[in-house]
Structures are given as structure tokens and as C-alpha cells.
């Protein structure tokens, strides 16, 4: 297993179970605990003496990262009124874009001038500062479930034992190994083993059986379920989940394969291809910030930005599919701006939309449900993209260069394949590679377009109006409790 796979595996699989901790325990201390876990993983990676230690460290980081990712949104729910949350979520999305820009650059500089270990160890002082800020400034609030008070029926949370039962242990038993099986099948299929290999088939069968068992358990558990059917069959939640799934799939396809296009077609190094990807990430930051501020201050509705984002994102992905071996700087920069802006407009709005239609005590699970869909979509589409690239590349090479072994080119990587041919054959090989990558971009077009199917069911709820209604209802219930 690769180090990146270890992080993705634990991060995706544990997203939903960890959200329950924020519901039944004090969010501040759960978040701090997850931050400490992430720091431990960073320390393990930084001090690793072999690849196994790095994989273990990355898995620990994935556990902490999953809790931090959903927890950051939960803390916003805790501290910020509903109508202002999209703006702060936009700040979070912009921070994500900024880190994606700076991460490869800082990592490359640390690796070149110090040691690769500092790519992990640098998290320790940064995490320490965040820890101090949280300890000093963030208040010790009640659990989200306790804050719901009279809004939640049959709520008995008097002991640790009760809370542990509410963590849906049977659901975790079905979900975690089921998702591990699915993720391993997606990561190993077509690369480590063929898709027809018995191991891959067995993993898919196990994933299917455990997924069905998980759904049946959730229906049976009702109010104590990890995914309550009353919430997760609501049309805005279902639509936002599908939207997040498609956005995650499209984003990961472009973010992963666009640098490969820069390396293979433009001859850029790995570091240079990361720098060439900056226009996309900067426009993503701008789109996320703009959408968040407009929803909070002007428009008050999240759904329009989901629709607009999906449309612009689809146009941007379509522009990528026009790439050729002679595509100019102006085009590949401009196309990234279009795609990144569309991605930023809608990426965070599903989380805003669902908060207008569900009770506050279900917010942690609902938000983590969307993040789970985003990560799952990314994992599945990366798998499909890899198989599209390899199959198209082999077919194109056999057509244009029948005397060259396609397997040798595929195994050479996005830059080293240039050492295998020269002269006119190089032009043909670049055309073969470019055509194969365009097929991957076609996948991004399809997934981006499908995001519209998730955006249309989302209810158009005025966040200010919903916030006022919720405040009035809380006041009424408080007075009733006192009487």
C-alpha cells in the first residue's frame, strides 16, 4: 500500500463514525483530540526509518485528518449563526485552495534544502499553535445533542454507556470493513491485480454484502442510527450528497491528471507541473470566497450557486478536453480559471443547504456524509480515470506506433517515456498520450454535468428566514420548558 493510499483509506472510511463523536461529546475536545492524533501521525512519519512506518504514520494522519475535516465545519456550526456560515465555510475552502498551492512548493523546498522528513515535522509547530488558539479562545460548549434540548425526542444521554450505544457500534462494524474492502478493490484493481482476479472480486462481494447489512442496520436502529433514514432520505441531503460525490470525482480527476498532462505533453517536472496548476487553485479560492460572501450577505440561497458551479465546472472540463500538444499558455491558464471558479462556487454550498433543512443535532453526521461522498467520488473516479488512460494509451500506441511496446510506455511514467523514442515517433507518441488524457477529461465532463442532477433537488431556503424561524422556535420551547 502506498503512503497516499493509507491516508485516503482511513480518511474516507472513518469520516462517518468520527462525526458521531462531535454529536455526543464536547466538539472542542473532540477536535483537539483529532488534532493531537494528526500530530502523532506526523511525528511517526517524520521519524520513520522504513516504508512500513511511513504507511502507519499516514494512516494515523488520515484518522486525525478525517476528524479535523468534518470537525472544522462542526465548530463553525457551533460558533456562527446559520446565515453567516456560508461565508466562514468559504474562508475554509479558500484556505484549502491556498494550502494546495503552497503545499507542493513548501514541500519541494524542504525536500531540496533540508530533508523530506520536514514535510511531516512542519505540522508539529503549526498544529501546536492551532492547539493553543483552540484552548485559549474557543469556549467549552455543551455537546450538540444536549444543545438540541427539547428539539430531540427520546434523548437520554446521562452516561458514557448511553453515549457509546448511540455511537452505533453495529453500524461501525458493518461500515468500516465494508468501506475498507471497497477502497482496496478500487486501489488494487487494474494496477496491483487485474479486475478479474479473485481477490478483487472477493473484495467487491464483501463490500456489497457489508454495505447492504449496514443499510439494514441503519433502518433498524432508527434514532440511534449513524445515518438516520428520516434525515438521509430528505431530498436536499440526498441531492447535496450526490452533488458532493460528483464534485469530488470531477475535482480529483482534474487535479490529478492535469499535472500529468503538463508533465507528459509539456515536458514539465513534477514540481513545475504543480506550479502550472496554480491558476486552477487560485480561481477555486476566489470562487469559494465569493460564493460564501454572496450567500451570507446578499443572495441568502445556496442552491443557485450549486447549479451555476456545476454548469461552469462542466464548461471548464469541456475546455480541457480540447487540449492538444501545441496548446498555448494562455489557453491552459484560462481554462483552469474557468474550471476552478466553477468548482469553488458550488463546492461548499451543499453543506450550507442541508443546515437549513435538518435539526442542529444531526448536522455533524450530515456534513460528514457530504465529505464522505466527496472522498468516495474522488476515489472511484481516479480508479476509472486510471483505467481509461491506460486502455486508451495502449490502443493509441498500437495504432500510431505498432513497433513500440505499449506496456513499456505505460510503465515508464509521464516523463521518462520521452527517453524511449525520438524524432517523428516522438510527435506520434505525444499525440497518443494527449488523446488518452483527453479521454480522462471526458470523464470529468460527464461527472461535472451529472452534478446538476444533485443540485436541482436542493430546496431553495432563505437562510435568514430559516435562522429567524429556528430562533423563534427555540425561544418558544425554552418558555414552555420553564412553565
N, C-alpha and C positions, 0 to 999 in steps of 0.2 A: 504494500500500500504506500502511495506517495504521501508526503507531508501535507500537501494541499488537500488531498482526499480525506485524510484523518480529520482535518479541521472542518471540512464541509460535512462529513458524515455526522459527527457529534453535534455540530451546529444545527443541522436540519432536523435530525431525529429527536433531539431533546427540546426543540423550540416549544412545543405544546405542553409537555409535562412541567417545564420550568415556569410557565405562565401561571400555573395554579399556585405556586409559592407566593406570587405577588397578590393573589386574591385572598389568601388565608393567613399570611404573615405580614408584618410591617414592611411596606415596599422599600423604605430607605435601607433597612438592614439586609433585605434580600439582595438589593442592588449592590450594596457594599460587599456582601459575601461573594457574589458573582465576579465582582471586580478583583477580589483577592484571588479567586480561583484562576482568573485570566492571568494575573501576575505570577502565580505559581507556575502555570504553563509556560510563560515567557522565560522564567528563570530556568526551568528544566531544559528548554530549547537552547538557551544561551550557554548553559554549562554542559551540553550534550557531548559525549565522546564517540557516539556512533549513531547510525541512522535510526535504530530502534528507539533510542532515547528522544530523538527529534520527533518521531512519529507520536510517541507517548505525550510529549510536551505539546504538540499541535492538537492532539485530541483533547487535552486538558484545556487548552486555549479555546477550542471550539465549544466546550461546555460553558466556560465563562462568557465567551462571546455571545452565545445564544441568549443567556440570561441578561447580558448587558443590552443587547439589541432591542429586545422587547421591553426590558425594564426602563430604558430611556424614554419610551413612549408612555409607559405607565406613570413615571414621575411627572411627565408633562400633564397627564390627566389629573394627577394629584394637586399640582401647583397652579394650573392655569384654567381660567374659565373656558367653557366649551367654544364660544365664538372666537377666542383668541388662539386656540390650539393649532389651527392650520398654519398660522404664522410661525409659531415656535417649531412645529414639525418641519416647516420649510427651512428653518435655520439648521435643523438636524440633517435634512437632506443636503443642504449646501455644504455642511461640514463633511459629510460623506464624500461629496464630489471633490472638495479640497484635499481630503486625505488621499483620495485616489490619484490626484495629481502629484502631491508631494511624496507619497509613499515610495513609488519606484525611484524617484530622484534621490531622496534621502537614503534609501536602501542601497542604491548603486554607489553613492558617495561613501557610505560607511564601509561597504564591502571593499571598495578600491583603496581607501585611505586608512582604515582601521582593521576591522575583522567582520566577517559575516555574523558573528555572534552578537554584535551590537545591533543588528536588525531586530533582535529579540530583546536584548537587555535594555534598549532605549525605552521600552514600555514600562520599565520599573520606576524610574523617576517621574514619568508622565502620569502613570497610574497612581503613584504616591501623592502627587499634587491634587489629582481629582478626588482621591480619598479624603484628604484634609478638607477640601472645599465642601464635600458632602457632609462630613462630620460636623463642620462648623456652621454651615448655612442652612442645610435642609432640615426642616422640622421633623420631629418624631410624630408622625400621624398614626391614626388607627389603621387597621387593615381595611382594605377596600370593602370587604364583606361586612365589616362592622359599621363602616360609614353608611352603607345602604340602609341600615336600620330597618324601619318599618316597610321599606320597599321590597324586602325579600321575605317571602313566606317560608315557614318551616325552617328558620335559620337557627341552628343550635351549634354554637362554636365555643363551648365552655372549656374544652380541654384539648391538650395536644393530641390525644387519641381520636377525638372527633375530627380534628383538622387533618390528621393522617388518613382517616377514612374518606374525607372529602377530596383527597388528592387522587381519588380514583385509581387505586393500585392495580385492579384488574385491567383497566384501560391501558395503563402504562405497560403491563406485562404483554398485552397484545400489540400495542403500538410500536414500542421500541424495537423488538426483534423483527417485526414486520417491515418497518422502515429501513432498518439495517440491511435486511435481505434485498429490498428493492434498490437501495443505493449501491450496494456491492454489485448487484446484477448489472446496473446501468454503467458502473465504472469499469467492470471487468469485461463486459460483453463487447466483442469486436476488437478488443485490444489484448487483454491477457488470455482470454479464451474466445473461441468462436461462439456465435449466438446459438448454434445448435448443440453446444457442449452440454453434457448432462448437469454440470454444476450450475450453469446459468439458468437452465430450465428449472432445476430444483429450487433455486433462489426465487425465481418468479412465482412458482407454485406456492412456496412458503409465504411469500409476501402477500399473495392473493388470499390465502386461507386466513392469515392473521388479520388482514385488513377487514375482511367480512366479519370475523369474530369481534374485532374492535367496534365496528358499527353496531352490531347486535348488542354488545355490552353497553354502548352509549345509550341505545334506546331503552334498555332495561334499567339503567341507573337513573334515568330522568334527571332530577335536580342535582344529583351528585355526580353527574357525568362530566368528563373533561370537556366534551363538546355537547352541550345541551341542545337537543333537537329543536326546542322552541326558539332558540337563538340562531342556530346554524342552518335552519331551513328558511329563515327570513330572507326575503328577496334581495335586500340591499347587501346583506352579509354574503349571500351566495354570489351575487354579481361582483362584489368587490374582491372576493376570493379568486374568482375566475380571471378578473382583470389583473390582479397581482400575479397570478400564475403566468399569464401571457406576457405581462411587462417584464417579469423576471426572466422568462425564457428568451424574449427578444433582446433584453439588455445583455445577458450573459453571452448570447450568440455574437452580438456585435462587439462587445468589449473584449471577448476572447479572440475572435477571428479577424477583426480589423488589424490588430498589430501583426498577425501572421501575414496578412496581405502586404503590409508595409515591409516586412522582412523578406518575403518571397518575391514580390514583384518590384519593389523599390530598392531592394538590397540593403535595407536598414538593419542595424544591430538591434539586439533586444532592448538595450537602453534607449536608443534613438527612436525605436518604434513606440516606446512608452511616451516619449516627448511628443511625437507626432499625434498622439491620441489626446493631447491636452485640449484642443478645441471642443471635442465632444464633452469632456468633463466640465469645462468651464461653462458651456452653454447649459449643461444639466444643472449646475449651481444656480445660474440666473433663472432658469425656468422654475426650479423648485422654490426659490425665494419669492419670485413674482407671484406664482400661484398662491403660495401661503399667505402673502400680504393681501392679495386681492380678495381671497375667500374670507379672511378675517375682517378686513376694513371696508370693502366695497360690495362685492357680489353676494356674499353670505351663503352661496351654494357651492358644494364640492363637485356635484355631478357634471356640470358643464366643462370643467377643466379635465375631467377624466375622458370625456368624449373628444374634446379638442386635442388633448395629449395623444390619444390613440391615433387620430387622423394625421397629425403632424409627424408622429413617430413612424407611421406606415409610409408616408411620403419620403421621409429621410431614408428608411430602409430600402425603398424603391430606388432612390438615387444611388445608394451603394451598389446596387445590382448592375449599374451601368459602368462600373469601373472597368478600365482596360489597362494594358501595360504602359500606355502613354498618357494616362490621366494626369492632369496638371495639379500643381499645388493648390491653386485657387479652388478647384473642384473638390478635392478630398478634404480641404479645410471647411468649405462652405457646406458640404453635405453633412459633415459631423455636427456643425452648428444647428442645422435643421433637426437632425435626429435627436441630439442631446436636449434641445429646447423642448421638443415634444415629450420626451421621456421625463424631463423634470416637471412639466406642467401637471402630469397625472400621477406620478409615482407615489406621492404621499396622500393623495386625496381620498383613496379608499378608506384609509384609517380615520380620516375626518368624517366621512359619510356614515360609517357604521356607528359612530358615537352619538349620532343624532337619532338613532332608532333602537338602541339597546340600553338596558339598565346599566348603571355605572359598575355594579359588582361583576358584570360579565365582560367588561372592557378588556382586562388583561388577556383572557382567552381569545377574544375576538381579534385583537391586534396581533397576537402571536399566530393565530390561524392565517391571517393575511401574510405575515412574514414567512410562515411555513410554505404557503402556496408559492410565494416568490422564489424561495430557495429550491423548492421541488421543481418548479417550472424551469429554472436555470439548469438544474442537474439533468433533467430529461432532454432539454433542447441541446445542451452541449454534447450529449451522447448521440442524438440524431445528427447534429452537425458534423461530428467526427466521422460518422459512417458515410454521410453524404460526401464529405470532402475526399475520403479515401476511395470510395467507389467511383466517383466522378473523375478523380485524378488518374486512377488506373485505366479507366475507359478512354480518357482523352489521350494518354500517352500511347496506348496501343493503337489508336487511330493515327496520331500525328507522328509518332516516333516508334514504329514497330520493332526496331532493332535494339531498343533500350528496355531493360528490365524495370517494370513499374514498381515492383516491390522495393528495389534498391532506392528509387527516388523517394518513395513514401517514407522509408526508414531513415533517410538522410536528414530530415528536418527542413525547416522553412528557409534556411540559409545555406547549409552545406551542399544541397543538391546542385548548386551552381558550379561546384567543382567537378561534376560528373560529365558535363558536355561543354561545348564551345561553338562559336560561330553561328551559322544559321540554325543549328539544332537548339541553341540556347533560346532563340526567339520562339521557336515552336514549343519548347518546354515551358517558357513563361506564359505563353498563351494557354497551354494545357492547365497550368496551375491557376491562372486567373479565372478560367472558365469554371474550374472546380470550386473555387472560392465564391464565385457568383451564385452557384447553386446553394451554398450555405446562406448567402444573403437573401435568396428567395425564401428560405425558411423563415428568416427574420421578418420578411414582408408578411407572410401568412400569419405568423403568430401576432404581430403588431395589429393586423387587421382584425383578428379574432378578439382582441381586447375590447373592441367596440361591443361585442356581444355581452361582455361583462359590464360595460359602462351603462348601457341602455336600461337595464332593470333597476339601477340605483335610484332611490327616491330623491326628489328634489326637495330637501328640507332646509328651510331658512334657519341657520344656526343660532341667530339672535332670538328668534321666536321660540325655538326649542329650549334654549337656555332659560328664557323667562318662564316658560311653562314648567320646566323642571324645578326652578326655584320656588314658584308658587305652590307646586305640589309638595315639595319638601317642607315649606312653611306650614301648609295645611296639616300635614301628617304630624309635624312637631307639636302643633297646638292640640291636635287630637290626642297625642300621647300624654301631654301634660294634664289634659282634662280627665 
